[in-house]
Amino acid sequence: MFDEQIKSRLLKDLKFFTDNKNESQMYPYERAEKFNVAIRRLGLNQEGLSYLDLFRKLITRIGNAMGYIRMIRSGGRRCLADATCFIPDLKAISDLNKLLEHENLSEPSKKRIESFASSVNNLVENFEEATEYFKLLVKVFIPTLRNSQNVHLKNFYIIVPPLTVNFVEHLFNCKERLNKKNRGVSAFTDDGFAMGLAFIIKLLNQSSPLNSLHWFQSVQAKHKQDRAQLDIQKTLASKEDDKLQHTLALTEKRLNAFEKEFRLLFYSFNSCRIFFE
């Protein structure tokens, strides 16, 4: 986003949206597609990836790291839960201290009870006061990403629509490769992107600006329009024209796939945003 050509394109899209906000109040799907094409024209690396592809991969890796942290935290809590399952009442641990005060016990017995009470208290404290690593990471990185040296990130939210289009196209192509013999880079899911995107939006405090784009509503409107046009074409098309029928079937298949992927991304992204509330 520090590149002048990309920055100028973002500012142009931002100005367009601001000037036309009162008309539809939604970021146009067509502009997100054009942004993808324009960035691809800037050049590709040896693997055939554009700058936007590389940016998407970076965000995905950030999200995968966040997912790994959450997995470790969940595993730790599960381990603690298994360790405390033999304790009938976690709130009754203080009764052990009373036992030491009121019962006439030998010194060896007192030491054993004290050791046991200490171990149990340690388990309970770790179980009830687990570290909120997501909130801790947000607190650590906010000063860095919001300082004057990263002012180019202030318009990050406006690149989210092109990024989501890029991601959905990437995932669609990956799933298509699963059905081919020469699969290459293939996948059936990629949750890291949604997590990474939610994390960055939180760090930059751009939830409200992003919401103002009404991006996913714009996607729904676009797909609804495309489906209406497809229905008209299917009505007018001759059933004897096999080539046209095949083309329309492929178009419908692609539209269904994109609708599904955008819907899943919408659910994943909003679920991930809850982690940082």
Buried (B, 14 or more C-beta within 10 A) or exposed (E): BEEEEBEEBBEBBBEBBEEEBEEEEBBBBEBBBBBBEBBBEEEEEEEEBBBBBEBBBEBBEBBBBBBEBBEEBEEBEEEBEEBBEEBEEEEEBEEBEEBEEEEEEEEEEEEEBEEEBEEBBEBBEBBEEEEEEBEEBBEEBBEEBBEEEBEEBBBBBBBBBBBBBBBBBBBBEBBEBEEEEEEEEBEEEBBBBBBBBBBBBBBBEBBEBBEBBBBBBBBBBBBEEBBEEBEEBBEEEEEEEEEBBEEBEEBBEEBEBBBEBBBBBBEBBEEBBEBBE
